[in-house]
Structures are given as C-alpha cells and as structure tokens.
Amino acid sequence: MAPRLLIAVCLAAAAALTAGCGSQSIELAADDPDHDGAKIFVERCGACHTLGVAGTQGSTFDVTDREREDGPNFDDRKETVGDVLFAIQNGGFSGAIMPENIVTGEEAQAVARFLAKYAGGGGGDATDKLGAPGPETVGAE
C-alpha cells in the first residue's frame, strides 16, 4: 500500500474512533422544542461538559484525572438562561479556557434554554457512575 494511502486510511480510522468518544445519544425526541439546543450543545460544548440528557461526558469524575480543559458537570450543576448566556459570551466565568462566543445568536439562546431546563437534574451524577461523589459534588451537602 502506498504510504500516502496508508496515512489517509489511518487518519480516517482514528477520526472514526474518536468521533464517538465521551458521547452517547441525545435523550430528547427529535420534535422536542429543546432538541436543537441539545444538538448544538453536543456539537459545541460536549467535549468539555458532561450532561446525561445530551449524552456527553466531557468532565472527569476523578479529581486526580482532572485536566485544565474539563468544564463543569451539568448533571450536578444547575444553570439559568442568563448565566449560560454570560458564560457563552465571556468564555465561561473565569475566561481562562472556554472560547468566547462559542455559539451566538439564536444558537446561544437555544443552548441556554436547553441547559437551564436540564442542567442540575442529576441524570449522570458521578455518585451513580463511580459510587463516589465527583468534584462538583464534594462538599456540596
């Protein structure tokens, strides 16, 4: 096999394998008014943020395995539309990692409505996943 073809095949295989990492499927029906927000969340936010209803696992549950890029676990953290829009527009609350305006306009509104409705529901709580509280729940009692 020619070296270029072999490289192309390897890159395609790697892309196919990593495309599904940390994600499952959106748990909302396609005709649900919040489905578009969930879909945008998966595409733009799911690599760094966990939310069970969206099928994403971007946050770690092991404090010793945390990376700088790990965003909040939205299964454990409730959000408001205003807070989500602030975070989207300003690169999170610290401004250190999340890109500013990762979504804009109606897409930002859709993500904010979706998160405000579904975040904090405990749908993928670290306690359920590992039998121990995650970094977002330690000391939250």
URWONOR-V264687 format. One record per run of one state. SS is the DSSP state (h for helix, s for strand, l for the rest). FROM is the first residue (numbers start at 1). TO is the last residue. If there is no record, write none. Layout:
BEGIN
ss->SS from->FROM to->TO
ss->SS from->FROM to->TO
END
This chain:
BEGIN
ss->l from->1 to->2
ss->h from->3 to->19
ss->l from->20 to->22
ss->s from->23 to->23
ss->l from->24 to->34
ss->h from->35 to->44
ss->l from->45 to->49
ss->s from->50 to->51
ss->h from->52 to->54
ss->l from->55 to->55
ss->s from->56 to->56
ss->l from->57 to->62
ss->h from->63 to->65
ss->l from->66 to->72
ss->s from->73 to->73
ss->l from->74 to->80
ss->h from->81 to->90
ss->l from->91 to->104
ss->h from->105 to->118
ss->l from->119 to->125
ss->h from->126 to->130
ss->l from->131 to->141
END
